[in-house]
Amino acid sequence: MSESVARGGETLPSAVLGRLGAALAAESGRWALWIPVALGLGIAAYFALPVEPPAWTGLAGLALTGLAALAARRHPPLLAATLAAMAVCLGLAAAQARTAAVDAPVLSREIRWAAVIGRVAEVERLAAGRRLVLDRVRIEELEPRRTPERIRVRIATDEPPLWPGQWVRLQATLGPPSAPAAPGAFDFQRHAFFQGIGAIGFAFGAAEPIEPPGDAAGAEPAAWRIWLAGLRQDLTDRIQAALPGATGAIAAALTTGSRDAIPEPVLEAMRDSGLAHLLSISGLHFGLVAGILFVGTRALLALVPALALAYPIKKWAALAALLGSTAYLLISGGTVPTQRSFVMAGLVLLAVMVDRSAISMRLVAWAAAVILLLSPETLTGPSFQMSFAAVVCLIAAFEATRGYRARRRADAGWLRRLGHYAAALAATSLIATLATAPYAVYHFNRVADYGLVANMIAVPMTGFWVMPWAVIAFLLMPFGLERFGLVPMGWGIDGIVTVAETVAAWPGAVMLIPAIPTVALGLITLGGLWLCLWQRPWRLYGLAGVAAGVIAAALLTRPPDLLVSGDGRLIAVSDAGGRLLLSSRRAARFEGEIWLRRAGQADPLSWPRDGYGADGRLACDSLGCLYRTAGRTVALVQEPAALAEDCPIADLVISTEPVHRRLCPAPQRIIDRFDLWRDGAHAVWIGADGDLTVRSVRDLRGTRPWVLDPQGKQ
């Protein structure tokens, strides 16, 4: 039968396009929901580029697609396509503009015993000592044009007390923000770049408060930020004075966003139980604060009949909740995650004030669009991805089950209503867990197996006990009576910690999963969006995208066979079971922990000091090691004397010393000290057929404004 045969002579491609056009037309009310998706695609394309595009790229694309949309205004399907392309270009332009706006000097090399003067912008309490962010920095060894505008310094002592706005002098070792520990690992350099931090380090001794330099006097355009930082520190100190130890540290995390003082064992228990999201101020916390203020204000106003009968007290309550949420945003530090949560909570409250549906997918889309345009870099972070994944999936489930839930609620007694609440809580926790699981795996390489159980206990405790007392404590603070709210709040926090420690101690509480490729996460994301944003039956095709992402994760996920740190101090090889063996448990511990996490491995294994490893792949002596697998030999050279013996037999040489190719011509590839210095950490995969694949950090990052080369900033 001819391929062109279809009903009425219609070709198969035209029939498919016709059905697609009809489906799109039927969902025209949902087209706007794809605007933030298109913005995100443009932003993702920008960050995926290996080189910085010309400054005019995004604006030129925006102009061209705008003209195309104008020309296609009489053809709705074509107009929708050009508007989508226009949104993609807008995302690209926003990312370019944001990069240009935050671009600032970055330290290009380590400076020991640097004489530093700066103004305290932030003070973070740690379990031991403090971490300062200094702005308006002067470094004696650097000329002003090469001096970072902001630096982050760790101080081991708590004395003397320091406050935002103070000027300090200190001696410190400073260096550039660190590059990724492995190809594809978290890019702290990029993260610091968008925070405006151009150097990090640690101080020797205490910071000395000083008078502001003479040229620092005058009006300060960002003085309100310093005032807010000081207020935030004062509130944190008052909370921790009333609730010492881990309880106070968690209370501060829930209220002022300062979580650095939480002890590591408590953090680990919260992560392993699936409750770590409670420690980061997010949509849950803003929703609770807004809800408590809204319900409380409305209830108080309802007690006055003259107000309740004559005025829109519901809108007044929404305004009070909006003002309270704004205050919460300011005292919590105003970080990007809290800004995102505030935008979402604020849009819900504004919807109440203008008599619109308080919870809708359109409001979520607007919130995502605003955040992406203001802070495009948030797209790549776990906070944005996980929070919006959870909210979008929950609202999609809410929309799909609206009729069913209405029927179940009709004429239900209190006992049945209680059962409905428990079922809704379980369903909410399950949907949020499933929605955020791919992102937890991608960024953290772990899944809390009993997170549903822990959340069903801890989330109601947070909502019905902890956060209401937190609001009461803040209302009492102007009178110095915050302890009457903080102490009961602490009881609830202790209960949450007990739940976390109990669940984390259960066998198999955490499943460790190797790092999955970005393409797998992208397929899962696009499939999930297709499933959630459309409403007609064709939404189910999104399941194919999710399945394709899961299959890609299963087939393409393979930890490297060898890893080498950027300074060459740490090397890892995999054994026959795929477990990593580290050359040292002391050197480059931070990099080693990241490697193990990305390999889905809990505990490190060590190299044999002399002789063969357990599976015979690795053989070591005092000069270095030989690693053999799939018919390939890799020489891991620690001393130059080993080169003469290993070069003739090795397919790959990894050396912490420089290697001259003419003296070592036999290997297929050489990675020496200069390669590591120039390109950063390296990863090597050896295929079953002996194929060698080598990737460096530089290969994946390219040449971008936040990428440093050995000579300085690109």
Sequence and secondary structure as in RCSB ss.txt:
>XXXX:A:sequence
MSESVARGGETLPSAVLGRLGAALAAESGRWALWIPVALGLGIAAYFALPVEPPAWTGLAGLALTGLAALAARRH
PPLLAATLAAMAVCLGLAAAQARTAAVDAPVLSREIRWAAVIGRVAEVERLAAGRRLVLDRVRIEELEPRRTPER
IRVRIATDEPPLWPGQWVRLQATLGPPSAPAAPGAFDFQRHAFFQGIGAIGFAFGAAEPIEPPGDAAGAEPAAWR
IWLAGLRQDLTDRIQAALPGATGAIAAALTTGSRDAIPEPVLEAMRDSGLAHLLSISGLHFGLVAGILFVGTRAL
LALVPALALAYPIKKWAALAALLGSTAYLLISGGTVPTQRSFVMAGLVLLAVMVDRSAISMRLVAWAAAVILLLS
PETLTGPSFQMSFAAVVCLIAAFEATRGYRARRRADAGWLRRLGHYAAALAATSLIATLATAPYAVYHFNRVADY
GLVANMIAVPMTGFWVMPWAVIAFLLMPFGLERFGLVPMGWGIDGIVTVAETVAAWPGAVMLIPAIPTVALGLIT
LGGLWLCLWQRPWRLYGLAGVAAGVIAAALLTRPPDLLVSGDGRLIAVSDAGGRLLLSSRRAARFEGEIWLRRAG
QADPLSWPRDGYGADGRLACDSLGCLYRTAGRTVALVQEPAALAEDCPIADLVISTEPVHRRLCPAPQRIIDRFD
LWRDGAHAVWIGADGDLTVRSVRDLRGTRPWVLDPQGKQ
>XXXX:A:secstr
  TT  GGG  HHHHHHHHHHHHHHHTGGGGGGGHHHHHHHHHHHHHH SB   TTHHHHHHHHHHHHHHHTTT 
HHHHHHHHHHHHHHHHHHHHHHHHHHH      S EEEEEEEEEEEEEEE SSSEEEEEEEEEETTS GGGS SE
EEEEES   S   TT EEEEEEEEE     SSTTS  HHHHHHHHTEEEEEEEEEEEEEE   GGG S  TTHHH
HHHHHHHHHHHHHHHHHS HHHHHHHHHHHT   TTS HHHHHHHHHTT GGGGS  HHHHHHHHHHHHHHHHHH
HHTSHHHHHHS HHHHHHHHHHHHHHHHHHHTT  HHHHHHHHHHHHHHHHHHTT  SS HHHHHHHHHHHHHH 
GGGGGSHHHHHHHHHHHHHHHHHHHTHHHHHHHHTT  HHHHHHHHHHHHHHHHHHHHHHHHHHHHHHHSEEETT
HHHHHHHHHHHIIIIIHHHHHHHHHHGGGT THHHHHHHHHHHHHHHHHHHHHHTSTT EEE     HHHHHHHH
HHHHHHHH  SGGGGGHHHHHHHHHHHHHHH    SEEE TTSS EEEE TTS EEES SSTTHHHHHHHHHHTT
 SS EE  SSEE TTSSEEEETTEEEEEETTEEEEEESSGGGHHHHTTT SEEEESS   GGGS SSSEEE HHH
HHHH  EEEEE TT  EEEEEHHHHH B TT EETTEE 
